[in-house]
Each structure stands twice: as structure tokens, then as C-alpha cells.
């Protein structure tokens, strides 16, 4: 969430939307060993003095398919619902 004009948040300190694809990328390119379940921790925000840890769980499937879960503690600042046709 970025809201520099209303709340002074100019950068997202920890992003699950970045950690999830990173985990899939690391698996696809052989940077992590394939296993039925892979657990990773993504450290972000350290240089901004707001250290955060995202917990990733990957479960490889057939081909490029990966079940990808991202979790960690949060402080909600915005909530919404997306309806797809």
C-alpha cells in the first residue's frame, strides 16, 4: 500500500505480492531444491529500519503450476473485495 499524500507511506515495507512470485521464480530457475513442499522466509524492509518477514510455502505441481501461499503478521490499512466476471 502506497499513500504518500495521505499517510506518509511512500514505500511498501513488505509485500506478499512480491514474495509470492519470487518464490515461484526461485523454484522455476532451480535456485531452491524441488520438494513436495518448500518453505522460505523473505526478509524485507531492513534498510528502511522496518524489518519484516514473509513466510512462503510452495508446493510444486505439474509443469509450471505451483501452489503458493504467503503469510506473516500484518497491520491492516485497507480492505476491499474484487469481483470477477
C-alpha positions as CSV (number, residue, x, y, z in Angstrom):
1,X,0.0,0.0,0.0
2,X,1.4,3.4,-1.0
3,X,-0.2,6.5,0.3
4,X,2.5,9.3,0.5
5,X,0.0,12.2,0.4
6,X,-2.5,10.9,3.0
7,X,-0.5,8.8,5.4
8,X,3.2,9.4,4.7
9,X,3.6,5.8,3.4
10,X,5.9,6.3,0.4
11,X,7.1,2.6,0.1
12,X,5.6,-0.7,0.9
13,X,7.8,-2.3,3.6
14,X,6.9,-5.9,3.0
15,X,4.9,-7.1,0.0
16,X,3.3,-10.5,-0.3
17,X,2.6,-9.7,-3.9
18,X,6.4,-9.6,-4.4
19,X,7.3,-12.6,-2.2
20,X,4.8,-15.0,-3.8
21,X,6.2,-14.5,-7.4
22,X,9.7,-14.5,-6.1
23,X,9.2,-18.0,-4.6
24,X,7.8,-19.3,-7.9
25,X,10.7,-17.7,-9.8
26,X,13.3,-19.3,-7.5
27,X,11.7,-22.7,-7.9
28,X,11.4,-22.5,-11.7
29,X,15.0,-21.4,-12.1
30,X,16.5,-24.0,-9.8
31,X,17.5,-21.6,-7.0
32,X,15.8,-23.8,-4.5
33,X,15.7,-27.6,-4.5
34,X,12.4,-29.1,-5.6
35,X,10.5,-31.0,-2.9
36,X,6.8,-31.8,-2.2
37,X,6.7,-28.7,0.0
38,X,9.2,-25.8,0.1
39,X,9.2,-23.2,2.9
40,X,11.1,-19.9,2.5
41,X,11.3,-16.7,4.5
42,X,11.6,-13.4,2.7
43,X,13.2,-10.6,4.6
44,X,12.2,-7.1,3.5
45,X,12.4,-3.5,4.9
46,X,15.6,-4.0,6.8
47,X,17.4,-1.0,5.3
48,X,14.3,1.1,6.0
49,X,14.6,0.2,9.7
50,X,11.2,-1.7,9.4
51,X,12.4,-5.3,9.2
52,X,9.6,-7.6,8.0
53,X,9.5,-11.3,7.3
54,X,7.2,-13.0,4.8
55,X,6.6,-16.7,5.1
56,X,6.2,-18.6,1.8
57,X,5.1,-22.2,1.3
58,X,5.4,-23.6,-2.2
59,X,4.0,-26.9,-3.5
60,X,5.2,-27.7,-7.0
61,X,2.7,-29.2,-9.4
62,X,3.0,-30.5,-12.9
63,X,4.7,-28.2,-15.4
64,X,4.9,-24.6,-14.2
65,X,2.0,-25.0,-11.8
66,X,2.8,-24.1,-8.2
67,X,0.6,-23.8,-5.2
68,X,1.9,-20.7,-3.5
69,X,0.9,-19.4,0.0
70,X,2.3,-16.2,1.6
71,X,1.7,-15.3,5.2
72,X,3.0,-13.3,8.2
73,X,1.8,-10.8,10.6
74,X,0.1,-7.7,9.3
75,X,-1.3,-4.3,10.2
76,X,-4.4,-3.8,8.1
77,X,-4.7,-0.4,6.5
78,X,-7.1,-1.1,3.6
79,X,-9.7,-3.8,2.8
80,X,-11.5,-4.4,-0.4
81,X,-13.3,-7.0,-2.5
82,X,-12.7,-7.8,-6.1
83,X,-15.5,-9.4,-8.2
84,X,-14.5,-11.1,-11.4
85,X,-17.0,-11.8,-14.2
